[in-house]
Amino acid sequence: MNDTAVIEKIERLARTVQRLESRVEELETREDLWDLEKAIVQNGNQPLVPWNQAKALLDLD
């Protein structure tokens, strides 16, 4: 295999890796959305907690 062929193969592999990384990010985003939707359903009609109160409860201040 000559240098040009090796470089082309590496470039194809790099593009494949980029596509796979994008796909994994899409799947992670979907999973996060599913978790959010599940939490919304589970919480039903419970009142929302204001962000400042949530931060304090979670010690994020």
N, C-alpha and C positions, 0 to 999 in steps of 0.2 A: 504494500500500500504506500503510495507516494505522499509527500507532505500535504499536497492540496486535498487529497482524499481524506487524510486524517483530520485536517482542519474542517472540512465540510461535515464530517461525521461528528466532530465535537460541537460544531454549531447546531446541527440537528438535535443532538442530545441536549444542548442548552435550551433550545426552544421547547423541547419536550418537557424538560424539568420546569420551565416557566409555566407551561400550560397546566402541569400537575399541581404546581404551587397555587395557581389561581383557582383550580378546582377544589383543592383542600380548603382554601379561604372561603369559597362559596358555601361549602358544606358546613364549615364552622359557623358561618353567619346564619345559615338556615337553622342549625341546631340551637343557636342562641335565640332566634325568633320563636322556635317551637317552645323553648323553655319559658320565654316571656309570655307567650299565649297561654301556656299551661298555668302559669302563675296568676294571670289575669282571671282565668276561669275559676281557679281554686279560691281566689280572694272574693269572687262574686261581687256582692254589693257593699263590701266593707269599705269604710271611708279611707281615703288616701292619707298618707302621712306626709306632712310638709317636709321638703328637702332638708331644711335646717334641723328639724327634729330627728329625721332619719340619720343625718350625719352625727348628731350628738349620741343617738342610741348605738350607733356603730363605732363610736369613738374615732370619727374621721376628721374631727376639727383640728 
